[in-house]
Amino acid sequence: MEVTTLTDFRKHMKAYFEKVLSLRQPLFISRPKGEGLVILSKSEYESMEETFHLLKSPKNAERLSSAIQQDQAGQGKVHIIED
């Protein structure tokens, strides 16, 4: 995860935007005064929002955690979904 200063970000804004999009990683921008900033692609933001939504329900979070543990233990099941 890359970190830059606000001054450097201003100088190289286009390059930083392209890097965030191509690497699909957030960019952290430190500011001399005040809170820092994070820049990420729209698709990464939407993915995070979806994850937050799925984990908001404790029951759903428990189900997902259980499924991950089963998969990691080699007990996962493949389901073929046909159109």
N, C-alpha and C positions, 0 to 999 in steps of 0.2 A: 504494500500500500504506500503510495507516494504522498509526500508532504512537500508543500511549497509555501512561499510567503505570498502575501497579497500583491506586493510590488512585482515579484517575478511572474505571478499569474497574469497580471495586467499586461506585462511585456510580451508574454507568449501564450495568450489566451487561446488562439486558434489551435496551436499545437497541443495544448493541454486538453481541449475538447476532443480532438481526434484521438488522443491517447486514452482518454476515459472510455470512448466508444469502442475503440479497437481492442483494448485489453479487458474491457468489461469489469474494471475495478474502480472504486471510488478514489477521488482526489481530495486530500485534506489540505485546506488553506488556512494557515495561521495568520492572525492579525495582530498588529502591535498593541492595539487596545480593543478590548471586547472579545466576544466569543468567536471561535474559529468557524469555518464553513466546510461543508462537504459537497462535492459535486459528483453526481452519478447519472448514468444513462436512464432514460425513461423506462426501458425494459427492466433494468435492475431495480428501479424503484417499485414498479408494478409487481415484480416477483417478491419483493420484501413485504409489500402490502398484502399479497395473497397469503404469504406465510404467517403474518401477524393475524390475519383473519382466521386461518385454519387453527392456530394455536390459542385463539381467544377463548374458546370453549374448553374448559378443563377436561371434559369427557372426550372430546375430539383429540385433544393433545395427548391424552393417555392412550387412545387407540393408535395414533400415529407412532408414538414411542414404542408401543408393543409390536407393531408391524415392523419397525426398523430393527428392533432387537431380534425378532424372528428371522428376518432376512439375513442379518449379520451372522446368525447361528446356522445358516444354511437351511432354514425351514421355510423360506419364502415360497409362495405359490405363484405360478404364471397363469394369468387369465387372458385369453385371446378375445378381443372385442371386435366383432365384425360390424361393418357398416350396414 
